[in-house]
């Protein structure tokens, strides 16, 4: 009679130990030692990146003012994406994404220095807190040239207006360089002083990716 309670206590202890052992693998399947992901969790396949193909157009709305008189080759500038980039049914680059760029050529107007020029390219884009390096075509203008390379809209005040700017090399609208809407006001926004080229904030420039861009989901 005295051995029965001891036997019952032993059975209870063994039962609890068995339950603990059966639960342990389930806990370890999610986390390993120190709360780090287990090998099983690490081996799960990651979602495939969204691939933005080369040749995709990016429309950048300038935050930084640029002009051929004060800008220097190598200067950086800030912009935002004016319209989203969609790949399939997914938004790869949302409207308003932060963009960085670089001046590739700047030449002030002058008798000895010739006609003004201003050319820029994009170098990076930020999506969901991640930064990506990009390589794009250039956009800009040379004073006196009929071609307005991928200048879509001149911003910055009452003199603003839309601009048809075809890509150099014979793209649709190449060489037109015509103003729409504001007429002469657009030319005033584009050319200042001794016919220096000016791209004020809100100017929209179009670029094309030269290499594919992989965006992590």
C-alpha positions as CSV (number, residue, x, y, z in Angstrom):
1,X,0.0,0.0,0.0
2,X,2.9,2.4,0.7
3,X,4.5,1.9,-2.7
4,X,1.5,3.0,-4.8
5,X,2.0,6.8,-4.3
6,X,5.6,6.5,-5.2
7,X,4.7,4.5,-8.4
8,X,2.1,7.1,-9.4
9,X,4.6,9.9,-8.9
10,X,7.2,8.2,-11.1
11,X,4.6,7.7,-13.9
12,X,3.7,11.4,-13.7
13,X,7.3,12.5,-14.1
14,X,7.9,10.2,-17.0
15,X,4.7,11.4,-18.7
16,X,5.8,15.1,-18.4
17,X,9.3,14.3,-19.7
18,X,7.7,12.5,-22.7
19,X,5.5,15.5,-23.5
20,X,8.5,17.9,-23.3
21,X,10.5,15.7,-25.7
22,X,7.7,15.6,-28.3
23,X,7.3,19.4,-28.3
24,X,11.0,20.2,-28.5
25,X,11.5,19.4,-32.3
26,X,8.5,21.6,-33.2
27,X,10.1,24.6,-31.4
28,X,13.5,23.9,-32.9
29,X,12.0,23.7,-36.4
30,X,11.5,27.5,-36.3
31,X,14.4,28.7,-34.2
32,X,17.8,27.3,-33.4
33,X,20.1,28.2,-30.5
34,X,20.0,31.8,-29.4
35,X,16.8,32.5,-31.3
36,X,18.5,32.4,-34.7
37,X,16.6,30.8,-37.7
38,X,17.2,27.0,-37.8
39,X,18.8,25.3,-40.8
40,X,15.4,24.3,-42.0
41,X,14.1,27.9,-42.0
42,X,17.3,29.1,-43.7
43,X,16.8,26.5,-46.5
44,X,13.4,27.8,-47.5
45,X,13.5,29.4,-51.0
46,X,13.4,33.2,-51.1
47,X,10.8,34.9,-53.4
48,X,12.2,35.5,-56.8
49,X,13.3,39.1,-57.5
50,X,11.3,41.4,-59.8
51,X,13.5,41.9,-62.9
52,X,13.1,45.2,-64.6
53,X,14.5,44.7,-68.1
54,X,17.1,46.9,-69.9
55,X,15.4,49.5,-72.1
56,X,12.7,50.2,-69.5
57,X,11.8,53.9,-69.4
58,X,12.2,55.9,-66.1
59,X,10.6,59.4,-65.8
60,X,12.5,61.4,-63.2
61,X,11.0,64.6,-61.6
62,X,13.9,66.9,-60.5
63,X,14.1,68.1,-56.9
64,X,17.5,69.7,-57.4
65,X,17.8,72.6,-59.8
66,X,20.3,72.2,-62.6
67,X,21.8,74.7,-65.1
68,X,24.7,74.8,-67.5
69,X,26.3,77.8,-65.8
70,X,26.6,76.5,-62.3
71,X,26.5,72.7,-62.6
72,X,29.7,70.8,-63.0
73,X,30.5,67.4,-64.5
74,X,30.3,64.9,-61.6
75,X,27.8,66.9,-59.6
76,X,25.0,64.8,-58.1
77,X,21.3,65.7,-57.9
78,X,18.1,64.4,-56.4
79,X,14.8,63.4,-58.1
80,X,11.7,61.2,-57.6
81,X,10.1,58.8,-60.0
82,X,7.3,60.6,-61.8
83,X,5.4,57.4,-62.8
84,X,5.5,53.8,-61.5
85,X,7.3,51.0,-63.3
86,X,5.2,47.9,-63.6
87,X,6.5,44.4,-64.5
88,X,3.8,42.0,-65.2
89,X,1.2,42.6,-62.5
90,X,3.7,43.8,-59.9
91,X,4.9,47.4,-59.2
92,X,8.7,47.1,-59.4
93,X,9.4,50.9,-58.8
94,X,6.6,52.9,-57.2
95,X,5.8,56.5,-58.1
96,X,7.6,58.9,-55.8
97,X,10.6,56.5,-55.3
98,X,13.8,58.5,-54.4
99,X,16.3,58.7,-57.3
100,X,19.9,60.0,-57.4
101,X,21.7,61.2,-60.6
102,X,24.9,62.7,-61.8
103,X,25.8,65.5,-64.3
104,X,27.7,63.9,-67.1
105,X,28.4,67.1,-69.0
106,X,27.9,70.9,-68.3
107,X,29.1,73.8,-70.4
108,X,28.1,77.4,-69.9
109,X,27.3,79.7,-72.8
110,X,29.9,82.2,-73.9
111,X,31.7,83.6,-76.9
112,X,34.9,81.6,-76.2
113,X,33.2,78.6,-74.6
114,X,30.6,78.1,-77.4
115,X,27.1,76.9,-76.9
116,X,25.7,75.8,-73.6
117,X,25.2,72.1,-72.9
118,X,23.7,70.2,-70.0
119,X,23.6,66.4,-69.8
120,X,22.6,64.1,-66.9
121,X,22.1,60.5,-66.1
122,X,20.6,58.4,-63.2
123,X,22.8,56.4,-60.8
124,X,20.5,55.0,-58.1
125,X,17.0,54.3,-56.9
126,X,15.6,53.5,-53.5
127,X,12.7,51.0,-53.0
128,X,11.4,49.9,-49.6
129,X,14.5,51.2,-47.8
130,X,16.9,49.4,-50.1
131,X,19.2,51.2,-52.5
132,X,20.0,49.9,-56.0
133,X,22.7,51.1,-58.4
134,X,21.4,51.7,-61.9
135,X,22.9,52.7,-65.3
136,X,20.8,54.7,-67.7
137,X,21.0,56.8,-70.9
138,X,21.6,60.5,-70.6
139,X,19.0,63.3,-71.0
140,X,19.6,67.0,-71.7
141,X,20.0,69.7,-74.3
142,X,22.6,71.7,-76.3
143,X,21.7,75.3,-76.9
144,X,20.9,75.9,-80.5
145,X,20.2,72.2,-81.2
146,X,16.8,71.2,-82.5
147,X,16.9,68.0,-80.5
148,X,15.7,68.1,-76.9
149,X,16.9,64.7,-75.7
150,X,14.2,63.2,-73.4
151,X,13.1,66.5,-71.8
152,X,9.5,65.8,-71.2
153,X,8.4,68.8,-69.1
154,X,10.1,72.0,-68.0
155,X,9.0,72.9,-64.4
156,X,9.5,75.8,-62.1
157,X,6.9,78.6,-62.3
158,X,4.5,80.3,-64.6
159,X,6.8,79.8,-67.6
160,X,6.5,76.0,-67.4
161,X,5.2,73.9,-70.2
162,X,5.4,70.5,-71.8
163,X,8.2,69.7,-74.3
164,X,8.4,67.0,-77.0
165,X,11.8,65.5,-76.7
166,X,12.8,62.6,-78.9
167,X,15.9,60.5,-78.3
168,X,18.9,61.4,-80.3
169,X,19.4,58.8,-83.0
170,X,16.1,58.9,-84.8
171,X,13.5,57.9,-82.1
172,X,9.9,59.0,-82.5
173,X,9.7,62.7,-82.2
174,X,13.5,63.0,-82.5
175,X,14.6,66.5,-83.5
176,X,11.3,68.1,-82.8
177,X,12.2,70.1,-79.7
178,X,8.8,71.8,-79.9
179,X,7.1,73.4,-76.9
180,X,3.4,72.6,-76.1
181,X,1.1,74.7,-74.0
182,X,3.2,77.5,-72.6
183,X,4.9,78.2,-75.9
184,X,7.6,80.8,-75.5
185,X,7.3,80.5,-71.8
186,X,8.9,77.1,-72.0
187,X,11.9,78.4,-73.9
188,X,12.3,81.1,-71.2
189,X,12.4,78.4,-68.5
190,X,14.9,76.4,-70.5
191,X,17.2,79.1,-71.5
192,X,18.3,81.8,-69.1
193,X,20.9,84.7,-69.1
194,X,23.2,84.3,-72.1
195,X,21.2,81.4,-73.2
196,X,22.4,79.0,-70.5
197,X,20.3,75.9,-70.1
198,X,18.2,75.7,-67.0
199,X,16.3,72.7,-65.6
200,X,14.4,74.0,-62.5
201,X,12.7,71.7,-59.9
202,X,9.7,69.8,-61.2
203,X,11.3,69.3,-64.6
204,X,10.6,65.8,-65.8
205,X,13.4,64.0,-67.7
206,X,13.1,60.5,-69.3
207,X,15.8,57.9,-69.1
208,X,16.2,54.3,-70.2
209,X,17.9,51.5,-68.2
210,X,21.0,50.2,-69.9
211,X,21.2,47.1,-67.7
212,X,18.4,45.0,-66.1
213,X,17.6,45.8,-62.5
214,X,16.6,43.2,-60.0
215,X,14.3,44.4,-57.2
216,X,14.0,42.2,-54.1
217,X,10.3,41.7,-53.1
